[in-house]
């Protein structure tokens, strides 16, 4: 009987899933890695697929509207807030290398019992950013940040202590946008990559490799309904953008979901501003769950993020639900911003 040689052709050329990409990056940058980090990431991707399935069928299931509860932030929880949070808690809870998690929706951080010996990661997340927009079919998303468990922390310690690390300590960060397509963007400190969920076989597939934020964009993003409450330097800066003084007149684009507004800024350039206001002088966005991961991604893509006075990732958090102003964008816009807000000796956005 003669041997037959069979050539196997791939049905989809050059498909790289997020799991494959993580393993490739580990081999390239951490050749002695055990694979535990990719196991953690698989928990996050699974939870986001579960949430995406609910978001996609939101109008057909009883998941629209308010749940009747108020979270620790003083905000009314949406039904999908609770589902997305529970999905992440469950999927991360069964990963033995996850020691502590903290969610925007829960008052306290959680340390899993019996993890002191094997758990070595801390995961903080906003399970469903922009969820108040879900009823009107506006893009929402999930944001996450991964840190290393500090040494000498036992189950008797407050789990929140493990989360109180500045953004420069992040091992990885990412977000998922549930929009016209579902896309996951993440960084481990070696560039920024995007993966689109292919619903035909349920995998995130590499679609945006090595994302770089444009040096200069054409849009700014802020909620100008609060214009009168913005500090004067912020108003002066926005008028500077509108005037054409930077070589082009900037248009306003504002969705109202941080994850969607930042995703557009990342791909198209420009700047996103959530200034301090009279009502919220310390800002409104959450440092750990929103600002830090966004800042890590922006800086890995060639941009910059500030609270108006210092780099976001240098802030030492004092409590897990700490709030902050957030200004993030491309180099040209951030340099111009600092000239208005910090006119003397500012050298942050290099």
HELIX and SHEET records of a PDB file:
HELIX    1   1 UNK A   18  UNK A   29  1                                  12    
HELIX    2   2 UNK A   36  UNK A   56  1                                  21    
HELIX    3   3 UNK A   79  UNK A   93  1                                  15    
HELIX    4   4 UNK A  131  UNK A  136  5                                   6    
HELIX    5   5 UNK A  159  UNK A  163  1                                   5    
HELIX    6   6 UNK A  167  UNK A  169  5                                   3    
HELIX    7   7 UNK A  224  UNK A  229  5                                   6    
HELIX    8   8 UNK A  232  UNK A  243  1                                  12    
HELIX    9   9 UNK A  258  UNK A  268  1                                  11    
HELIX   10  10 UNK A  287  UNK A  291  3                                   5    
HELIX   11  11 UNK A  292  UNK A  300  1                                   9    
HELIX   12  12 UNK A  312  UNK A  314  5                                   3    
HELIX   13  13 UNK A  331  UNK A  341  1                                  11    
SHEET    1   A 2 UNK A  66  UNK A  70  0                                        
SHEET    2   A 2 UNK A  76  UNK A  78 -1                                        
SHEET    1   B 8 UNK A 110  UNK A 111  0                                        
SHEET    2   B 8 UNK A  98  UNK A 103 -1                                        
SHEET    3   B 8 UNK A 121  UNK A 129  1                                        
SHEET    4   B 8 UNK A 140  UNK A 148 -1                                        
SHEET    5   B 8 UNK A 172  UNK A 178 -1                                        
SHEET    6   B 8 UNK A 182  UNK A 187 -1                                        
SHEET    7   B 8 UNK A 192  UNK A 198 -1                                        
SHEET    8   B 8 UNK A 203  UNK A 208 -1                                        
SHEET    1   C 5 UNK A 251  UNK A 252  0                                        
SHEET    2   C 5 UNK A 219  UNK A 221  1                                        
SHEET    3   C 5 UNK A 271  UNK A 274  1                                        
SHEET    4   C 5 UNK A 326  UNK A 329 -1                                        
SHEET    5   C 5 UNK A 304  UNK A 306 -1                                        
SHEET    1   D 2 UNK A 285  UNK A 286  0                                        
SHEET    2   D 2 UNK A 323  UNK A 324 -1                                        
END                                                                             
